């Protein structure tokens, strides 16, 4: 369980530092906004490009990826269905669907993959699927629902190519697929800049907690509770049912897909919500609660399937 505890400890410390910065006002009134924009427009695209450019894309062709894709679609689909019935709005429902199914495969998934599953590459299919598949689709919906849907059809179809996160992801995949070797003088600065992404996201998240009420209350109570239930229990249960019942996975492969599905909602979802000005409290509360709940869930999963 060292990987689980280590991963959560690192996240908690950085978020705590962000909270202290917010309480002290070290970054002024616009510190959170600056960190969010830095992560969204500069650091995260650089991180995604450098990560995907050096990844073997053959890992995406596996039954584990199918389990991940189907369990993600199941959890997100339930939230979308409820959001449509309850009329929560396109942007808010999109953020909630992401919080219900988009796992923290980066800064938390990697250490857990190393210490619990024994292989960091096992998180690569999840990372690729989310970055190349889920993220461009979700951000396109957010772009169009926020007014980006106006204008000629060609401009609307090119919406993903105007988003820095999507551009960084797709460019990295293109480099990996073509086998191009990026010179060190180009890759090293991008790697250095990308290193700011995770700390910036976590610090901004910590600052956002200053003066906030208890999570799971207020007007977003029902969307938050639904997204947390789907993320913490629904998605790993769906992954287990699909992996064991449909694809016949047993042993280590079964443990891999269930553990990765049980990871909490990713911190960068708050960056998306904040950047688009929609569902910020929903994202913040869902991430916080799912992160806390995922600790015992991951321990139980590792104990039962390990």
LODORO-336174 format. One line per 5 residues: their letters; for each residue y, x, z of N, C-alpha, C, CB. Coordinates in steps of 0.1 Angstrom, whole numbers, plus 5000, padded with zeros to 4 digits. Atoms other than C-alpha are relative to their C-alpha. Glycine has a CB too. Layout:
N
A) Y X Z Y X Z Y X Z Y X Z ~ ...
# end
This chain:
306
XXXXX) 4988 5008 5000 5000 5000 5000 5013 5008 5000 5000 4991 5012 ~ 4988 4992 4999 5023 5030 5000 5009 4998 4988 4995 5015 4999 ~ 4991 5003 5012 5035 5022 4964 5008 4988 5002 4992 4999 4988 ~ 4993 5012 4998 5045 4987 4974 5012 5003 5010 4991 4989 5006 ~ 4990 4998 4990 5063 4998 5005 5011 5010 4996 4994 5006 5013
XXXXX) 4990 4990 5005 5080 5028 4988 5009 4994 4990 4993 5012 4994 ~ 4992 5006 5010 5092 5008 4959 5011 4990 5006 4992 4992 4991 ~ 4991 5009 4994 5107 4981 4981 5010 5007 5009 4993 4990 5008 ~ 4991 4993 4992 5122 5006 5005 5012 5007 4992 4992 5012 5008 ~ 4989 4994 5009 5141 5024 4977 5010 4989 4996 4994 5006 4988
XXXXX) 4991 5011 5004 5155 4991 4964 5009 4995 5012 4992 4989 4994 ~ 4993 5006 4988 5165 4979 4999 5011 5010 5004 4990 4998 5012 ~ 4990 4990 4996 5183 5012 5007 5012 4999 4990 4994 5014 5000 ~ 4989 4999 5009 5204 5012 4975 5008 4987 5000 4995 5002 4985 ~ 4993 5012 4999 5212 4975 4978 5009 5000 5013 4990 4988 5001
XXXXX) 4993 4999 4988 5222 4982 5014 5013 5008 4999 4991 5006 5011 ~ 4989 4992 5002 5245 5009 5003 5011 4992 4992 4997 5013 4992 ~ 4991 5008 5007 5261 4985 4978 5007 4990 5009 4993 4992 4989 ~ 4994 5009 4990 5266 4960 5006 5010 5006 5009 4989 4994 5009 ~ 4990 4993 4991 5283 4986 5028 5012 5003 4992 4993 5013 5005
XXXXX) 4989 4997 5008 5305 4996 4999 5009 4987 4998 4996 5005 4986 ~ 4993 5013 5001 5315 4959 4994 5007 4997 5013 4991 4989 4996 ~ 4994 5003 4987 5322 4955 5031 5012 5008 5003 4990 5001 5012 ~ 4989 4990 4998 5344 4986 5032 5011 4999 4990 4994 5014 5001 ~ 4990 5001 5010 5361 4978 5000 5003 5013 4993 5013 4994 5005
XXXXX) 4997 4987 5005 5357 5013 4987 5003 4999 4985 4988 5009 5002 ~ 4998 5001 5015 5356 5002 4950 5011 4989 4997 4987 4996 4993 ~ 4990 5010 5003 5384 4976 4953 4995 4987 4997 5009 5005 4989 ~ 5003 5014 5003 5384 4940 4943 4991 4998 4988 5012 4992 4999 ~ 5007 5002 5012 5368 4946 4910 4988 5010 4998 5009 5002 4988
XXXXX) 5011 4990 5001 5341 4971 4919 4987 4994 4994 4997 5005 5014 ~ 5012 5006 5005 5312 4948 4913 5001 4997 4985 4997 4986 5007 ~ 4998 5003 5014 5326 4937 4879 4999 5013 4992 5014 4993 4998 ~ 5000 4988 5008 5331 4973 4868 4985 5006 4999 5009 5011 5007 ~ 5014 4995 5000 5295 4983 4879 4992 4992 4990 4995 5000 5014
XXXXX) 5008 5009 5008 5281 4953 4861 5003 5003 4985 5004 4985 5003 ~ 4996 4997 5013 5300 4960 4829 4994 5014 4995 5015 5000 4997 ~ 5005 4987 5003 5290 4997 4831 4985 4999 4997 5002 5009 5012 ~ 5014 5002 5002 5253 4987 4834 4997 4993 4987 4994 4993 5012 ~ 5004 5009 5011 5253 4960 4808 5004 5007 4986 5007 4987 5001
XXXXX) 4995 4996 5013 5274 4977 4780 4997 5015 4997 5015 4998 5000 ~ 5002 4986 5003 5266 5014 4785 4987 5006 5006 5012 5008 5007 ~ 5012 4993 4994 5239 5026 4810 4987 4993 4996 5002 5000 5015 ~ 5013 5007 5003 5212 4999 4804 4996 5002 4985 5001 4986 5003 ~ 5004 4998 5013 5213 5002 4766 4995 5015 4998 5012 4998 4990
XXXXX) 5005 4986 5002 5210 5040 4769 4986 5002 5007 5010 5010 5007 ~ 5013 4999 4993 5181 5037 4794 4989 4994 4992 5001 4993 5014 ~ 5010 5007 5008 5163 5012 4772 4996 5008 4987 5004 4986 4996 ~ 5003 4992 5012 5167 5034 4741 4992 5012 5003 5014 5004 4994 ~ 5007 4988 4997 5155 5066 4757 4986 4997 5005 5007 5008 5011
XXXXX) 5013 5004 4995 5126 5048 4774 4991 4996 4988 5000 4989 5010 ~ 5008 5005 5011 5113 5030 4743 4998 5010 4989 5006 4987 4995 ~ 5001 4991 5011 5120 5058 4719 4989 5010 5003 5013 5008 4999 ~ 5011 4990 4996 5094 5080 4738 4987 4993 5004 5005 5009 5011 ~ 5012 5008 4996 5068 5052 4743 4991 4998 4989 5004 4986 5006
XXXXX) 5010 5002 5010 5036 5049 4724 4998 4985 4998 4986 5007 5004 ~ 5000 5015 5002 5038 5014 4709 4986 4994 4998 5008 4997 4987 ~ 5014 5005 5002 5000 5012 4705 4996 4992 5013 4991 5011 4998 ~ 5004 5006 4988 4999 5000 4741 5003 4985 5000 5008 5005 5012 ~ 4997 5014 5000 5013 4966 4731 4988 4992 4994 5012 4997 4991
XXXXX) 5012 5007 5006 4980 4957 4712 4989 5000 5010 4996 5007 4987 ~ 5010 5001 4990 4959 4947 4742 4999 4986 5006 5002 5010 5011 ~ 5002 5013 4994 4945 4917 4760 5009 4998 5012 4985 4998 5004 ~ 4991 5000 4988 4967 4926 4790 5014 4995 4996 5001 5014 5006 ~ 4987 5005 5005 4998 4920 4769 4999 4985 4997 5004 5008 4987
XXXXX) 5001 5014 5003 4985 4886 4758 5000 4992 5013 4987 4997 4993 ~ 5000 5006 4987 4979 4877 4795 5015 4999 5005 4991 5007 5010 ~ 4986 4999 4996 5015 4889 4803 5008 4990 4992 5005 5014 4998 ~ 4992 5009 5008 5030 4869 4774 4997 4986 5004 4997 5003 4985 ~ 5004 5014 4997 5011 4837 4782 5004 4996 5014 4985 4998 4998
XXXXX) 4996 5003 4987 5017 4838 4819 5016 4999 5001 4995 5010 5010 ~ 4986 5001 5000 5054 4845 4813 5005 4987 4994 5006 5012 4992 ~ 4996 5013 5006 5057 4816 4789 4997 4988 5008 4992 4999 4986 ~ 5004 5012 4992 5039 4793 4813 5010 4998 5012 4986 5002 5006 ~ 4991 5001 4989 5062 4801 4843 5014 4996 4994 5001 5013 5007
XXXXX) 4987 5003 5006 5094 4800 4821 5000 4986 4995 5004 5010 4989 ~ 5001 5014 5005 5082 4768 4804 5001 4989 5010 4987 4999 4992 ~ 4999 5010 4990 5078 4749 4836 5014 4999 5005 4991 5004 5012 ~ 4986 5001 4995 5113 4758 4847 5009 4994 4989 5006 5014 5003 ~ 4992 5006 5011 5128 4749 4813 4997 4985 5000 4996 5006 4986
XXXXX) 5003 5015 5000 5110 4715 4814 5007 4993 5011 4985 4998 5001 ~ 4993 5006 4989 5124 4708 4848 5015 5000 4998 4996 5007 5014 ~ 4986 4999 5003 5158 4720 4838 5005 4990 4990 5003 5014 4996 ~ 4996 5010 5010 5159 4697 4808 5001 4987 5007 4990 5001 4988 ~ 5000 5013 4993 5149 4667 4829 5011 4999 5010 4987 4998 5007
XXXXX) 4989 5000 4989 5174 4676 4857 5014 5003 4994 4997 5009 5011 ~ 4987 4997 5006 5201 4685 4832 5008 5011 5006 5009 4987 4999 ~ 4994 4988 4994 5209 4719 4846 5009 5008 4991 4990 5009 5006 ~ 4992 4993 5010 5225 4731 4814 4992 5011 4994 5013 5005 5006 ~ 5007 4990 5007 5214 4756 4788 5001 5014 5006 5005 5001 4986
XXXXX) 4999 4987 4994 5228 4787 4804 4994 5002 5013 5015 5003 5001 ~ 5006 5000 4987 5218 4779 4839 4985 4999 4999 5005 4988 5008 ~ 5015 5001 5001 5183 4769 4828 4994 5013 4994 4997 4988 4991 ~ 5005 4987 5005 5179 4801 4808 4999 5011 5011 5010 5005 4988 ~ 5001 4990 4989 5188 4823 4838 4989 4996 5009 5014 5000 5007
XXXXX) 5010 5004 4991 5165 4802 4860 4986 5003 4994 5001 4986 5003 ~ 5012 4997 5007 5137 4806 4834 4997 5015 5001 5000 4995 4986 ~ 5002 4985 4999 5142 4844 4834 4996 5004 5014 5013 5007 4996 ~ 5004 4997 4986 5141 4845 4872 4986 4995 5004 5011 4993 5010 ~ 5013 5005 4998 5109 4826 4871 4989 5008 4994 4999 4985 4995
XXXXX) 5010 4994 5008 5091 4849 4848 5002 5015 4996 4998 4993 4988 ~ 4997 4987 5005 5109 4882 4841 4998 5010 5012 5015 5001 4995 ~ 5003 4992 4989 5094 4908 4864 5007 5014 5001 4985 5003 5000 ~ 4993 4987 4997 5109 4940 4879 4990 5011 4996 5004 5001 5015 ~ 5010 4990 5005 5088 4963 4857 5005 5014 5000 4996 4996 4986
XXXXX) 4994 4987 5000 5112 4992 4859 5001 5008 5013 5014 4999 4994 ~ 4998 4992 4987 5125 5005 4892 4990 4997 5011 5014 4998 5005 ~ 5010 5003 4990 5099 4987 4912 4986 5000 4994 5002 4986 5006 ~ 5013 5000 5006 5070 4983 4887 4994 5014 4998 5001 4993 4987 ~ 5006 4986 5003 5067 5020 4879 4994 5006 5013 5012 5009 4995
XXXXX) 5006 4994 4988 5062 5033 4915 4987 4992 5005 5010 5000 5011 ~ 5011 5008 4996 5038 5004 4922 4988 5003 4990 5003 4985 5000 ~ 5010 4997 5009 5019 5012 4890 4994 5014 5003 5005 5000 4986 ~ 5005 4987 4997 5016 5048 4901 4991 5000 5013 5012 5010 5002 ~ 5007 4999 4987 5006 5043 4937 4989 4990 5003 5010 4999 5011
XXXXX) 5010 5011 4998 4987 5010 4936 4989 5000 4989 5007 4987 5001 ~ 5009 5001 5011 4972 5010 4901 4995 5014 4995 5007 4993 4988 ~ 5005 4986 5003 4970 5048 4896 5004 5005 4986 4986 5000 5001 ~ 4996 4996 5013 4987 5049 4862 5013 4993 4996 4989 4996 4989 ~ 4987 5005 5003 5024 5045 4854 5000 4993 4986 5010 5011 5000
XXXXX) 5000 5005 5014 5016 5037 4817 4996 4985 5000 4992 5008 4991 ~ 5005 5013 5000 5000 5004 4828 5011 4989 5000 4991 4998 5012 ~ 4988 5010 5000 5035 4988 4832 5007 5000 4987 5009 5004 5011 ~ 4993 4999 5013 5045 4998 4797 4999 4987 4991 4994 5012 4992 ~ 5001 5012 5008 5031 4967 4779 5010 4989 5005 4986 4994 5000
XXXXX) 4991 5011 4995 5051 4944 4803 5014 5004 4997 4998 4999 5016 ~ 4987 4996 5003 5082 4965 4799 5004 4998 4985 5002 5015 5004 ~ 4997 5002 5014 5080 4965 4761 5001 4985 4996 4989 5006 4992 ~ 4999 5014 5004 5073 4928 4759 5013 4993 5005 4988 4993 5007 ~ 4988 5006 4995 5102 4919 4781 5013 5005 4993 5002 5003 5015
XXXXX) 4988 4994 5007 5127 4943 4764 5001 4996 4986 4999 5015 5002 ~ 4999 5002 5015 5117 4937 4728 4998 4985 4997 4988 5007 4994 ~ 5002 5014 5003 5106 4900 4730 5009 4991 5008 4986 4997 5003 ~ 4993 5010 4992 5121 4881 4760 5015 5003 5000 4994 5001 5014 ~ 4986 4997 4998 5154 4899 4764 5009 4996 4988 5002 5014 5003
XXXXX) 4992 5005 5012 5167 4894 4728 5001 4985 4999 4995 5006 4988 ~ 5000 5014 5001 5157 4858 4728 5009 4993 5010 4986 4994 5001 ~ 4992 5006 4989 5172 4850 4762 5015 5003 4998 4996 5005 5013 ~ 4986 4997 5002 5205 4868 4755 5006 4993 4988 5001 5015 4999 ~ 4995 5007 5012 5208 4852 4721 5003 4985 5004 4990 5000 4989
XXXXX) 4997 5013 4995 5205 4818 4738 5012 4999 5008 4988 4994 5008 ~ 4988 4999 4991 5231 4828 4764 5013 5002 4991 4999 5011 5010 ~ 4989 4997 5009 5254 4841 4736 5004 4987 4993 4997 5010 4990 ~ 4997 5012 5007 5251 4809 4716 5005 4988 5009 4988 4995 4992 ~ 4996 5011 4991 5254 4785 4746 5014 5003 5005 4990 4999 5011
XXXXX) 4987 4997 4994 5285 4803 4757 5011 5000 4989 5000 5014 5006 ~ 4990 5001 5010 5304 4796 4725 4997 5009 4988 5013 5004 5005 ~ 5004 4991 5012 5287 4822 4702 4994 4992 4989 4991 5010 5005 ~ 5006 5008 5010 5272 4793 4683 5009 4996 4989 4993 4989 5006 ~ 4990 5004 5010 5304 4787 4664 5001 5010 4989 5014 4997 5006
XXXXX) 4999 4991 5011 5309 4802 4630 4989 4999 4990 5000 5015 5005 ~ 5010 5002 5010 5288 4807 4599 4986 5004 5004 5004 5009 4988 ~ 5014 4998 4996 5250 4808 4600 4997 5014 5000 4991 4993 4990 ~ 5004 4986 5000 5247 4845 4591 5005 5007 5013 5006 5006 4988 ~ 4995 4994 4987 5269 4854 4621 4991 4996 5012 5015 4996 5002
XXXXX) 5008 5004 4989 5248 4833 4644 4986 5007 5000 4998 4985 5000 ~ 5012 4993 5001 5216 4849 4631 5000 5014 5004 4994 4999 4986 ~ 4998 4986 4997 5230 4883 4637 5004 5002 5015 5010 5007 4991 ~ 4996 4999 4986 5238 4875 4674 4993 5011 5008 4998 4987 5007 ~ 5006 4989 4993 5211 4898 4688 5005 5014 4997 4985 4999 4998
XXXXX) 4995 4987 5004 5225 4927 4669 5014 5003 5006 5000 5002 4985 ~ 4987 4998 4994 5258 4923 4687 4999 5002 5015 5010 4989 4997 ~ 5002 4999 4986 5243 4925 4721 4996 5014 5004 4990 4990 5005 ~ 5003 4986 4998 5242 4961 4736 4986 5002 5006 5010 5005 5010 ~ 5014 4999 4994 5209 4954 4756 4990 5000 4988 4998 4990 5010
XXXXX) 5009 5002 5011 5192 4942 4725 5000 5011 4990 5003 4987 4992 ~ 4998 4989 5009 5206 4969 4703 4993 5013 5005 5015 5003 4997 ~ 5006 4989 4994 5194 4996 4727 4985 4999 4999 5004 5002 5014 ~ 5015 5002 5000 5159 4981 4729 4994 5002 4986 4997 4986 5005 ~ 5006 5000 5013 5154 4976 4692 5002 5014 4993 5008 4990 4991
XXXXX) 4998 4987 5005 5168 5010 4683 4989 5010 5005 5014 5006 5004 ~ 5011 4992 4994 5143 5026 4707 4987 4998 4994 5000 4998 5015 ~ 5013 5004 5006 5114 5007 4692 5000 5006 4986 4999 4985 4999 ~ 4999 4994 5014 5126 5018 4657 4997 5015 5000 5013 4997 4994 ~ 5003 4986 4999 5126 5054 4667 4986 5003 5003 5009 5007 5010
XXXXX) 5014 4998 4996 5092 5052 4683 4991 4997 4988 4996 4992 5012 ~ 5009 5005 5011 5077 5033 4653 5000 5010 4989 5004 4987 4996 ~ 4999 4991 5011 5090 5058 4628 4996 5015 5003 5014 5000 4994 ~ 5004 4986 4996 5080 5089 4648 5012 5010 4999 4989 5004 4992 ~ 4989 4990 5001 5115 5104 4646 5001 5007 5013 5013 4992 4997
XXXXX) 4998 4992 4989 5122 5132 4670 5015 5002 5002 4993 5013 4999 ~ 4986 4999 4997 5157 5129 4686 5003 5014 5006 5005 4989 5009 ~ 4996 4987 4994 5173 5163 4692 5004 4999 5014 5011 5007 4991 ~ 4996 5000 4986 5178 5173 4728 5015 4998 5003 4995 5013 5006 ~ 4986 5001 4997 5216 5176 4725 5004 4985 4999 5008 5008 4990
XXXXX) 4997 5015 5001 5215 5138 4716 4993 4993 5011 4996 4995 4986 ~ 5008 5007 4990 5188 5126 4739 5004 5003 5014 4985 5003 4998 ~ 4997 4996 4986 5198 5145 4770 5012 4993 5006 5002 5015 5001 ~ 4988 5008 4995 5233 5129 4774 4996 4985 5001 5012 5001 4990 ~ 5004 5014 4999 5217 5095 4767 4991 4997 5012 4993 4995 4988
XXXXX) 5009 5001 4988 5191 5101 4794 5008 5001 5013 4990 5011 5000 ~ 4991 4998 4989 5218 5112 4818 5008 4987 5003 5010 5011 4999 ~ 4992 5012 4999 5239 5081 4811 4991 4988 5004 5007 4996 4987 ~ 5010 5011 4997 5208 5058 4813 4996 5001 5015 4988 5001 4992 ~ 5004 4998 4986 5201 5072 4848 5009 4992 5009 5000 5014 5004
XXXXX) 4991 5008 4992 5231 5052 4860 4997 4986 5001 5014 5002 4995 ~ 5003 5014 5002 5216 5019 4850 4995 4993 5013 4991 4998 4989 ~ 5007 5006 4988 5193 5011 4880 5009 5001 5012 4987 5006 5002 ~ 4991 4999 4988 5217 5024 4907 5012 4990 4998 5005 5014 5002 ~ 4989 5009 5002 5246 5005 4891 4997 4985 5003 5006 5002 4986
XXXXX) 5004 5014 4998 5227 4972 4890 4997 4997 5015 4987 4998 4992 ~ 5004 5002 4986 5214 4976 4926 5013 5000 5009 4990 5010 5005 ~ 4987 5000 4993 5249 4985 4939 5008 4988 4998 5008 5013 4997 ~ 4993 5012 5003 5265 4956 4922 4994 4988 5007 5001 4998 4985 ~ 5007 5011 4993 5238 4933 4936 5003 5000 5015 4985 5002 4997
XXXXX) 4997 4998 4986 5245 4947 4971 5014 4995 5003 4998 5014 5005 ~ 4986 5004 4998 5282 4942 4967 5001 4984 5000 5010 5006 4990 ~ 4999 5014 5002 5276 4906 4956 4996 4992 5013 4992 4995 4988 ~ 5005 5007 4988 5259 4898 4990 5011 4999 5010 4988 5008 5005 ~ 4990 5000 4990 5291 4904 5009 5007 4986 5000 5011 5010 4997
XXXXX) 4994 5013 4998 5304 4871 5023 4992 4988 4994 5013 5000 4993 ~ 5008 5011 5005 5276 4851 5007 4992 4993 5011 4990 5006 4989 ~ 5008 5008 4991 5257 4823 5024 4985 5003 4999 5003 4985 4998 ~ 5015 4998 5000 5220 4823 5032 4994 4995 4986 4993 4992 5011 ~ 5006 5004 5013 5199 4822 4999 4992 4987 5001 4992 5012 4995
XXXXX) 5008 5012 5000 5183 4790 4989 5008 4988 5005 4988 5002 5008 ~ 4992 5011 4996 5212 4768 5000 5011 4997 4990 5006 5003 5014 ~ 4989 5004 5009 5240 4750 4983 4996 4993 4988 5008 5012 4996 ~ 5003 5008 5012 5241 4734 4949 4989 5005 4992 5012 4999 4991 ~ 5011 4993 5007 5216 4759 4935 4987 5000 5007 5004 5014 4996
XXXXX) 5012 4999 4991 5190 4752 4962 4987 4997 4992 5002 4990 5011 ~ 5012 5005 5007 5165 4733 4940 4996 5010 4989 5001 4986 4994 ~ 5003 4990 5010 5167 4757 4910 4995 5013 5006 5012 5003 4991 ~ 5004 4988 4994 5164 4787 4933 4986 4999 5006 5009 5004 5012 ~ 5013 5002 4994 5134 4773 4952 4989 4999 4989 4999 4988 5009
XXXXX) 5009 5001 5011 5117 4764 4919 4997 5013 4994 5005 4990 4990 ~ 5002 4987 5007 5122 4798 4903 4993 5009 5009 5014 5006 4996 ~ 5007 4991 4991 5110 4816 4934 4986 4997 5001 5007 5000 5014 ~ 5014 5005 4999 5079 4795 4937 4992 5004 4987 4999 4985 5002 ~ 5006 4996 5012 5071 4801 4900 4998 5015 4999 5008 4995 4988
XXXXX) 5001 4986 5002 5078 4838 4901 4990 5006 5010 5014 5006 5002 ~ 5008 4994 4990 5060 4846 4934 4986 4995 5000 5007 4997 5013 ~ 5014 5006 4999 5030 4822 4931 4995 4996 4987 5000 4989 5010 ~ 5005 5006 5012 5029 4804 4898 4996 5010 4989 5011 4992 4994 ~ 5003 4990 5011 5031 4834 4874 4987 5009 5003 5012 5009 4998
XXXXX) 5012 4992 4998 5005 4856 4892 4987 4991 5000 5001 5007 5014 ~ 5011 5009 5000 4982 4826 4896 4996 4997 4985 5003 4986 5007 ~ 5003 5002 5015 4985 4819 4858 4994 5012 4994 5013 4996 4993 ~ 5005 4988 5006 4979 4855 4850 4985 5002 5005 5008 5012 5005 ~ 5014 4999 4995 4947 4855 4872 4991 4991 4992 4999 4998 5015
XXXXX) 5008 5010 5007 4934 4823 4856 4998 5004 4985 5007 4986 5001 ~ 5002 4996 5014 4940 4836 4821 4992 5012 4998 5014 5002 4993 ~ 5008 4987 5001 4927 4871 4827 4986 4998 5003 5007 5010 5009 ~ 5014 5001 4996 4896 4861 4845 4992 4989 4992 4999 4997 5014 ~ 5006 5012 5006 4889 4827 4829 4999 5000 4984 5006 4988 5004
XXXXX) 4999 5000 5014 4900 4832 4793 4996 5013 4993 5014 4996 4995 ~ 5002 4987 5007 4899 4869 4785 4988 5008 5007 5012 5008 5001 ~ 5012 4994 4994 4870 4878 4809 5003 5014 5007 4989 5001 4991 ~ 4997 4987 4994 4888 4907 4826 4995 5000 5014 5016 5002 5000 ~ 5005 4998 4986 4873 4921 4858 5004 5014 5005 4984 4999 5000
XXXXX) 4997 4987 4994 4879 4949 4882 5014 5005 4998 4991 5011 4994 ~ 4987 4994 5001 4908 4973 4875 5009 4992 4990 4999 5014 4996 ~ 4992 5007 5010 4921 4955 4843 5006 4986 5006 4993 4997 4987 ~ 4995 5012 4993 4923 4922 4863 5010 5002 5010 4988 4992 5006 ~ 4990 4997 4989 4941 4938 4892 5013 5004 4993 4994 5012 5008
XXXXX) 4987 4996 5007 4966 4954 4867 5009 4988 4996 4996 5008 4988 ~ 4992 5011 5005 4977 4922 4851 5005 4991 5011 4992 4992 4990 ~ 4995 5009 4990 4979 4902 4883 5011 5007 5009 4988 4996 5009 ~ 4990 4993 4992 4998 4929 4902 5014 5000 4993 4996 5014 5003 ~ 4987 4999 5008 5024 4933 4874 5006 4986 4999 4997 5005 4986
XXXXX) 4994 5013 5001 5028 4895 4872 5005 4995 5014 4989 4990 4996 ~ 4996 5003 4986 5033 4893 4910 5013 5008 5004 4989 5003 5010 ~ 4987 4993 4997 5063 4917 4908 5011 4990 5001 5003 5011 4990 ~ 4989 5009 4999 5096 4900 4918 5009 5000 4988 5008 5003 5013 ~ 4990 5001 5011 5124 4890 4895 5008 5013 4999 5009 4988 5002
XXXXX) 4993 4987 5002 5142 4920 4880 5015 4999 5004 4999 5004 4986 ~ 4986 5000 4996 5176 4930 4894 5010 4999 4988 5003 5013 5007 ~ 4991 5000 5011 5191 4933 4859 5003 4986 4995 4995 5008 4988 ~ 4997 5014 5003 5189 4895 4856 5013 4996 5006 4989 4991 5005 ~ 4987 5003 4994 5219 4893 4879 5011 5006 4991 5001 5006 5014
XXXXX) 4990 4994 5009 5237 4916 4855 5002 4991 4988 4995 5014 4995 ~ 4999 5009 5011 5230 4892 4827 5008 4988 5004 4986 4996 4994 ~ 4993 5012 4995 5241 4862 4847 5015 5003 5003 4994 4995 5013 ~ 4986 4996 4998 5273 4880 4858 5007 5002 4988 5000 5012 5009 ~ 4993 4997 5013 5281 4892 4823 5003 4988 4993 4991 5009 4992
XXXXX) 4998 5013 5007 5278 4857 4809 5007 4989 5008 4987 4995 4995 ~ 4993 5010 4991 5294 4840 4839 4993 4987 5002 5014 4998 4995 ~ 5008 5013 4998 5266 4815 4844 4988 5003 5009 4995 4995 4986 ~ 5011 4998 4992 5240 4811 4871 5000 5012 5009 4988 4999 4992 ~ 4999 4988 4992 5252 4840 4892 4993 4999 5013 5014 5005 5002
XXXXX) 5006 5002 4986 5242 4826 4926 4985 4997 4998 5007 4988 5007 ~ 5015 5003 5003 5209 4813 4911 4993 5013 4998 4999 4991 4988 ~ 5006 4987 5002 5201 4848 4899 4999 5008 5013 5007 5007 4989 ~ 4999 4992 4988 5212 4865 4931 4990 4995 5010 5014 5000 5006 ~ 5009 5005 4990 5193 4842 4954 4985 5001 4996 5004 4986 5004
XXXXX) 5013 4999 5004 5162 4841 4933 4994 5014 5000 4999 4995 4985 ~ 5004 4986 5000 5160 4879 4930 4997 5004 5015 5011 5009 4994 ~ 5001 4996 4985 5165 4883 4968 4988 4994 5006 5013 4996 5007 ~ 5011 5007 4994 5140 4857 4978 4986 5005 4994 5001 4985 4999 ~ 5013 4996 5006 5113 4867 4953 4996 5014 5003 5001 4998 4985
XXXXX) 5002 4987 4996 5117 4903 4963 4994 5001 5014 5012 5009 4999 ~ 5005 5001 4987 5111 4895 4999 4986 4994 5000 5009 4992 5010 ~ 5013 5006 5000 5082 4872 4992 4989 5008 4993 5001 4986 4994 ~ 5010 4993 5007 5065 4895 4968 4993 5011 5008 5007 5006 4988 ~ 5007 4989 4992 5057 4921 4995 4987 4995 5005 5009 5004 5012
XXXXX) 5013 5004 4996 5030 4900 5012 4991 4995 4989 5002 4988 5010 ~ 5008 5004 5012 5019 4886 4978 4993 5012 4994 5009 4992 4990 ~ 5006 4988 5006 5013 4920 4964 4989 5007 5009 5011 5011 4997 ~ 5010 4995 4990 4995 4931 4996 4987 4992 4999 5006 5000 5014 ~ 5011 5009 5001 4972 4901 4994 4992 5002 4987 5004 4985 5001
XXXXX) 5007 4998 5013 4965 4906 4957 4993 5013 4999 5011 5000 4988 ~ 5007 4987 5000 4957 4943 4961 4988 5000 5009 5010 5011 5005 ~ 5012 5001 4991 4934 4935 4990 4988 4992 4994 5005 4994 5014 ~ 5011 5008 5005 4915 4908 4972 4994 5005 4987 5006 4986 4997 ~ 5005 4995 5013 4912 4924 4938 4998 5015 4999 5009 4995 4989
X) 5001 4986 5001 4914 4960 4946 4986 5006 5003 5010 5006 5009
# end
